[in-house]
Amino acid sequence: MNAFIKVLKESFNFSGRSRRKDYWMFILFTFVISIILTVIEMVMGLEITEDIGILTTLFSVIMIIPSLSVTVRRLHDTGKSGWWILISLIPLIGGIIILIFTLMDSEPGSNKYGPNPKKAM
């Protein structure tokens, strides 16, 4: 939960580095919250259409900027430019490449994006 809150606090910070743990805990909590909101929508009948719910749509819109910023910082942690996030616009292949980059270990020591966040812990 602390990693999720930490990412939310740094929502508009596109510089620096983000640990693999912070990134994946954010993804996990976002996924769990989406599932909970979907169940609430189904029970309460808050669906706009059969596939689109009010709460999940609102949550997704709110999470766009934090998701982008933590992904850019995660790419920085692996030594990649944040602009690599644009490769995700290529169907299937782009998503696989971003997945591989986010699974990679941190670049040891400092890089041009800042000090290794693992060493700060």
Buried (B, 14 or more C-beta within 10 A) or exposed (E): EEBBEBBBEBBEBBEBBBBBEBBBBBBEBBEEBBEEBBEBBEEEEBBEEEEEBBBBBEBBEEBEEBBBBBBBBBBBBBBBEBEBBEBBEEEEEBEEBBEEBBEBEBBEEEBEBBEBBBEEE
